[in-house]
Amino acid sequence: MRQATLDHATIEYRVLGPDDSPHPPVLFVHGILVDHQLWLKVAEELAGRGFRCVLPDWPLGSHTVPVDDGADLSPRGVATMIRDLIVALGLTDVTLVGSDTGGGLCQLTIDAYPDHVGRVVLTNCDAFDKFPPFPFDVVFALLRGPISIKTLFATMQLKALRHSPLGFGLLVRDPDPEMTASWVRPCRTDSRICRDLATLLRQVAATDLTDVATRLPEFTKPVTLVWGQADRCFTPSLGRRLAEQFPHSTLIEVPDAKTFVALDNPAAVVGAIEKIGAQRAA
């Protein structure tokens, strides 16, 4: 993994695809308790088609490099990290791709820093007052202290619990045991990562995206939503409502996918990114 040093945080990331790609660079944003592996199938295919893909591990609980003391781990603070990484890597006309919490972070990014983003692709994600939706609002409320996080994650060594209807089984059709184990391992083994996650979750509020939603119509660049229709958390109606906020949006409904469309149907996400990459801002 490469590393980029930002103010108060070191971000590890992978790059796939050619440095001299003729396409706009693609920057991926995952959600809480997930890392860049969520996007690997999508990025590997895009890299084979000539796209340069940047896959960071954002400090959302599955990262392995703790942030510095004083780092702003509020959702807006992480959105600033997204902007700062874009600047640090010299990326321009970026295709910003988000999922789950990461989709909410993308909305915060284009609200605060629209000039750094050329277009957006969102798979099932937080929006409006669903930040996060049930049942994760209840789960996250229990994980606002390092001790409670470490206690709960000690049980997550068991695949049956990780893949339960209150775990990754709610988000993806067929969870990969090795991948999900790696997602919970940092909080199981490093108290500093527990601290980071607790700090983040204490600052997540259902109202974080409600004000942003009123300004989404101001983002006039291309937006595509690739929305899994089998998702019980980020429902199809939420996707339709979010698509309606953007002046230049396309909604692609993916029948059998849950929240993690990039795992359930990577081809749908690849196709959306490839198509929108040919578009420029209005």
N, C-alpha and C positions, 0 to 999 in steps of 0.2 A: 504494500500500500504506500502511496505517496502521502506527503503531509504538507499542509498549508498552515502557516502561522498567522492567525488573525488576532485582533485585540481580545485578550483574555481567553482564547481557545485555540487549540490545534485540531484541525480537521483532517482526518485521514480520508483518502479518496482513491478510486481507481479510474483509469482512463482507458477506454476501448475505442478502437477506430483510428483512422489516420489523422495526423496533426494538420495536414493540408487539405482537409475535407472541403468540398465545394458547398456543403450544406451548412446551415446554421448549427452551432454546437448545441447539444442536448444536455441539460442539467437536471438530475433526478432528485426528488425530495420524498423520502419515506416518512412513515409515521412513528408514533411512540412504540417502543419495544420491538423495533424492526431495524435492520440495517440495509446496506446496499444490495445484499443478496436478493432482496425482493425484485430487483430490476434486472438481474443478470441475463435471464432468457431474452428479455426485450433488447437489452443493450448489445448482447452478442450478435443477434440477428441484424440490428441496425448497423453495427460496426462492419459486418460483412457486406452491407450495402453502401458503405462509404461514409457513414455518419461518425462524427467524433462525439463520444458519450462520456460524461463525467458523472461518476457515481460516488458521492460522499457518504460517510457515516456521520450523520448529524448527531449532536449530543442529546439524544432523546431516550436514553436508557439502555440501548444495546451497543453503545460506543465503548471503546476500550481505552481511550485517552481522556482522562477527566479534564474538565475545564478549569481555568485558573480561578482563584478566589476573586470575587467581584464581578464575575461574568454575569451578564444579563440573560437569564434563562426563561424569561417570560416569552410568550409566543411572539410578541413584537421584537424582542431581543434576538430570537432565533431567525426571524425574517431579516433582521439587519445582518446576521451572519451570512445568510444566503446572498445578500447584496455584496457583502465584503468578499466572499469567495469568488463571485463573478468578477469583481475588480482585481482581486489578487491573481487570478489565473488569466487575466486579460481577455475574457470572453465578451463578445459583442453579439447583438441580435439573437439572444439566447432563446431556445425553446425550453420553457420551464415545465417540468412534468411532475405532478404530485399525486399522492394517494393517501387516503385515511387522514390522519392529523397533518400529514405533509401537504395535502390539498388545501387545508385551512391556512397553513403557513404560506403557500403560494398566493392565496388571496391577500394576505397581509403584505406580501412582498410587492405585488403589483399595485396595491393601494399606496404604499409608501415610496416605492422606487420603480415606477412604471417605465422609465427611460432605459432601464437595464434589461428589459425583457421584450423579446420580439413577438412571442406567441406563447400560448399556454395549452397544455393537455392535462386534463384532470380525470382520474378514475375516481371511483366511489370515495367520497371524502366528507369531512365536516363542512357545514355551511349554516348560515343564519344562527339559530339558537341551538343547533345540534353540534355542540362542541364540548365534550363528545356526546354521542347519542346513547340511549339506554341499550345495553346494561353497563356500558363502560363508564358512564358518569358515576355509577355506584362503585365500580371497581376502583376507579382512579381516586375517589374520595377516601378509600381505605389505604391508599399508597402515598400518603403525603408526609410520611416520616421514614427515615432510613431503617428504623427497627422493624416497622411493619412490612416494609418492602423485603428486607432480608428474610423475615419469618415466612412470608408467603412464597418467596422464590425458592426457598429451600425445598418446598414441596413440588416445585416445577421440574425437578429431576425426573419425575414420573411422566412418561409420555401420555398416559391416559388423562392426567390432569392438564397438561399443556394443550392437548387436542380436544378438550371438553367443549361443550356448548357455551361456556363462559370464557373460553380461551381461543386459541387459533382455529379451532374447529368451526367457530362462528364466522370466520373471515375468509377461509379458503376451503375448497372442496376436498382436497387430499393433501394435508400438511406433510411436509418432509420432516421426519423426526430429527435428522442431523441439523437442519436449518433452524428449526424452532428451538432446539437445545442451545445452539450458538446464540440465539437472540436473548435467552434468559440468563446465559452464563455470566455476563459481566456483572449483573446485579447480585448473582449468587456468590461471586468470588471477590468482589472489590467494593469495599465500603464507600469509596470515593464516587463510584458510579451510582450507588444507592443514594448518596447525597445529592448528586446532580439530578437524578430522576425526581426525588422528593421536592427539590427546589422548583423544578419545572412544574410539577403537578399542583403545587400550592398556588401557582400563578395562572393556571388555566381556569377560565370562567366561561360560563355559557354565553355571556354577553360579548365575548371578545370579537365575534364575527358579525354581530348584528348591525353595528354602525358601519362596518366595512361593506356589508351587503348593499347599503344604500348608495355606495359610490361605485360599485362594480360596473354600472352602465357607462361610466366615464372611461373604462378601458376599452378602446375601440379597435384593438388589434385582434387577430384571429384567436379563437378559443374553441377547442374541441373537448367534449365530455365523452368518455368511454365508460358507460355505466352498466355494471353487472346487475341483472334483473332478479337474481336469486338472493339478493342481499337483504337481510332482515334488520340491519342496523342503519345503513345509508340507503334508504328505500328508493325504488324507482321514481316515486313522486318527488322526492328531494332532488334527484338529478334533473328532472324536468323543470322544477322551479328554479334551480341554479342556472340552468342553460338559458332561461328566459331573461336573466339579469344582464347578459352580455349582448351588445348590439350585433356582433358578428360571431355567432356561435353555431356549432354543429353538435348534435347529440347522437351518439352511436349507442344503441341498446344491445347489450351482450346477454343473450337469454339465460345461459346456464352458469354465469359467473357470480361469485360472491364479491366481497369487498376487494380482495386482492386479484383484480382482473389480470394484472401482470403475470400472475402464476396460473390462474385458471384458464386464461385465453390470451397468451402473449401475442399471438398473431394480430388480434384486434388492436392492441396497443401499438404494435409496430406499424401497422397500416395507418393508424391515425397520425402518428408522429411523422412518418414519411410524407404523408399527404400535406399536413399543415406546414411542414418544413419548406414547401415550395411557395408558401404564401407570405406576403409582406403586409405590414401594417396599413390600414386604410388611411 
